[in-house]
Amino acid sequence: MRHWLGKLRKDKGLTQAYVAREAFIDRSYYAQIESGKRDPSYEVSAKISNVLGFHPAVFYSDSISEPFNSALDNSPVIVSQCDLNLRYTWLFNSHSDFSNEEAIGKRDDELAVNKGTADLMELKQQVISTKRSARKIITFPLSNGQISYDVYCKPLLGEDGSVIGAATISTELSGYYTEK
C-alpha cells in the first residue's frame, strides 16, 4: 500500500478524482496506484507527482529501498523531501521522537516548535528561493537532549527544470562534533 500517497493527497485537501483529472488519467487507475495494486509508468508518476508536489522518484523508492534501508536504518542519517510549502512528501529514518508516516504532509513547525525547526525551515526556504544547495549545522532539542545535525539541502527540480521542493540529508553530529 502507498499510505503516504493517500495521506499526502488528503493533507492537501484533494480528492482522487481531482488528482486523476489533473494528471490526465482515469480515477480508478489512480485509486489502484494509491492502493499499491498498480505501479505507474514514469510518465504517469511524473504527472501525479507534479499535481501533488513531490519528486516522481519517490514512487520507485520501494523497489530500491532494501539495500538503502539496511544501510541507513538506525544510522545517524535522516533523508527527506518537502514540497514548496515545506510539507514533507517523503521522510526516512527520522529521530525516534517522530514517525516518518505521521510527518508526511506536515511542516516542521507542525511537528515541533523550536529554534532548530525554525532554522531548518529557513534553510529549506532559502534553497527553494535561490535554487542553490546549502548546508548548515542545526541543533534540535529532542527527548534525549540537544542533538546537532549537519544538514545539506538541495532543490528538487521538476521535469521542466522548475523547483518543486527541497531534499535534505541530515547527519547527526552529537558525540562526533563540538561547536566552538
C-alpha positions as CSV (number, residue, x, y, z in Angstrom):
1,M,0.0,0.0,0.0
2,R,1.1,3.5,-0.7
3,H,-0.3,5.0,2.6
4,W,2.0,8.1,2.1
5,L,0.3,8.9,-1.3
6,G,-3.2,8.9,0.1
7,K,-2.1,10.8,3.2
8,L,-0.4,13.4,1.1
9,R,-3.4,13.9,-1.1
10,K,-5.8,14.1,1.8
11,D,-3.5,16.6,3.7
12,K,-3.7,18.8,0.6
13,G,-7.5,18.6,0.7
14,L,-7.7,16.9,-2.7
15,T,-9.9,14.1,-4.0
16,Q,-8.7,11.1,-6.0
17,A,-10.9,12.4,-8.9
18,Y,-9.1,15.8,-8.8
19,V,-5.6,14.3,-8.8
20,A,-6.6,11.9,-11.6
21,R,-8.1,14.7,-13.7
22,E,-5.1,16.9,-13.3
23,A,-2.8,14.0,-14.1
24,F,-4.9,13.1,-17.2
25,I,-5.6,9.6,-16.0
26,D,-8.7,7.7,-15.1
27,R,-9.8,7.9,-11.4
28,S,-10.0,4.2,-10.9
29,Y,-6.4,3.8,-12.3
30,Y,-5.3,6.5,-9.8
31,A,-7.1,4.7,-7.0
32,Q,-5.2,1.5,-7.9
33,I,-1.9,3.4,-7.9
34,E,-2.7,4.9,-4.5
35,S,-3.7,1.5,-3.0
36,G,-0.5,-0.1,-4.4
37,K,-2.4,-2.5,-6.8
38,R,-0.8,-0.9,-9.8
39,D,2.6,0.8,-10.5
40,P,2.6,3.9,-12.6
41,S,4.8,4.4,-15.6
42,Y,7.4,7.0,-15.2
43,E,5.3,9.4,-17.3
44,V,2.2,8.9,-15.1
45,S,4.3,9.1,-11.9
46,A,5.7,12.4,-13.1
47,K,2.2,13.7,-13.7
48,I,0.9,12.6,-10.3
49,S,4.0,14.0,-8.5
50,N,3.6,17.3,-10.3
51,V,0.0,17.6,-9.1
52,L,0.9,16.7,-5.5
53,G,4.3,18.5,-5.4
54,F,6.9,15.8,-4.9
55,H,9.7,14.1,-7.0
56,P,8.5,11.2,-9.1
57,A,11.4,9.0,-7.9
58,V,9.5,8.5,-4.6
59,F,7.3,6.0,-6.4
60,Y,10.3,3.8,-7.1
61,S,11.9,4.1,-3.7
62,D,10.1,0.9,-2.5
63,S,11.8,-1.2,-5.2
64,I,15.3,0.0,-4.3
65,S,14.7,0.5,-0.6
66,E,16.0,-2.7,0.9
67,P,19.8,-2.0,0.5
68,F,19.0,1.6,1.3
69,N,17.0,0.7,4.4
70,S,19.6,-1.8,5.6
71,A,22.5,0.7,5.2
72,L,20.7,3.6,6.8
73,D,18.3,2.0,9.4
74,N,19.3,3.2,12.8
75,S,22.2,5.2,11.4
76,P,22.8,8.8,12.4
77,V,21.4,9.9,9.0
78,I,17.9,11.3,8.1
79,V,16.8,11.8,4.5
80,S,13.7,13.8,3.4
81,Q,11.9,15.7,0.7
82,C,9.4,18.5,1.0
83,D,7.2,20.4,-1.4
84,L,7.2,24.2,-2.0
85,N,5.1,24.7,1.1
86,L,7.8,22.9,3.2
87,R,5.5,20.0,3.8
88,Y,7.2,16.6,3.9
89,T,6.5,14.4,0.9
90,W,9.0,11.7,1.9
91,L,11.0,11.0,5.1
92,F,13.3,8.2,6.0
93,N,14.9,7.3,9.3
94,S,13.7,10.3,11.4
95,H,14.6,10.7,15.0
96,S,12.6,8.4,17.3
97,D,10.6,11.4,18.6
98,F,8.8,11.4,15.2
99,S,7.1,9.0,13.0
100,N,8.0,9.0,9.3
101,E,4.4,8.2,8.3
102,E,2.8,10.8,10.6
103,A,5.2,13.6,9.3
104,I,4.1,13.2,5.7
105,G,2.1,16.3,4.7
106,K,3.2,18.3,7.7
107,R,5.7,21.1,8.1
108,D,8.5,21.1,10.7
109,D,6.7,23.7,12.7
110,E,3.6,21.5,12.9
111,L,5.8,18.7,14.4
112,A,7.7,20.8,16.9
113,V,8.3,24.5,17.5
114,N,11.8,25.4,18.5
115,K,14.9,27.2,17.1
116,G,16.1,24.1,15.3
117,T,12.9,23.7,13.4
118,A,12.8,27.4,12.5
119,D,16.4,27.1,11.3
120,L,15.6,24.0,9.2
121,M,12.6,25.7,7.6
122,E,14.7,28.8,6.9
123,L,17.4,26.6,5.2
124,K,14.8,24.8,3.0
125,Q,13.1,28.1,2.0
126,Q,16.5,29.6,1.1
127,V,17.3,26.6,-1.1
128,I,13.9,26.8,-2.8
129,S,14.1,30.6,-3.3
130,T,17.7,30.6,-4.6
131,K,17.7,27.3,-6.5
132,R,21.1,26.7,-4.9
133,S,22.1,23.9,-2.5
134,A,23.1,25.0,1.1
135,R,24.5,23.4,4.2
136,K,24.1,24.3,7.9
137,I,24.7,22.9,11.3
138,I,21.4,22.9,13.2
139,T,20.7,21.9,16.8
140,F,17.4,20.5,18.0
141,P,16.1,19.9,21.5
142,L,15.0,16.3,21.5
143,S,13.9,13.8,24.1
144,N,17.5,12.6,24.5
145,G,19.0,16.1,24.7
146,Q,20.3,18.7,22.3
147,I,21.3,17.0,19.1
148,S,23.2,18.7,16.3
149,Y,22.9,17.8,12.7
150,D,24.9,18.7,9.6
151,V,22.1,19.4,7.2
152,Y,22.7,19.5,3.5
153,C,19.7,20.8,1.4
154,K,19.3,20.9,-2.4
155,P,16.5,22.0,-4.6
156,L,14.3,19.3,-6.2
157,L,13.6,20.1,-9.8
158,G,10.6,19.0,-11.9
159,E,10.9,17.8,-15.5
160,D,10.7,21.4,-16.8
161,G,13.6,22.5,-14.5
162,S,11.4,24.4,-12.1
163,V,11.9,24.0,-8.4
164,I,9.2,21.7,-6.9
165,G,10.6,21.4,-3.4
166,A,13.8,20.5,-1.5
167,A,15.6,17.4,-0.4
168,T,17.7,17.2,2.8
169,I,20.2,14.8,4.2
170,S,20.9,15.3,7.9
171,T,23.8,13.6,9.7
172,E,23.8,13.6,13.5
173,L,27.0,15.2,14.9
174,S,26.3,14.8,18.6
175,G,29.1,12.9,20.0
176,Y,31.2,13.5,16.8
177,Y,31.3,17.2,16.7
178,T,31.6,20.0,19.2
179,E,30.7,23.6,18.2
180,K,33.3,26.2,19.0
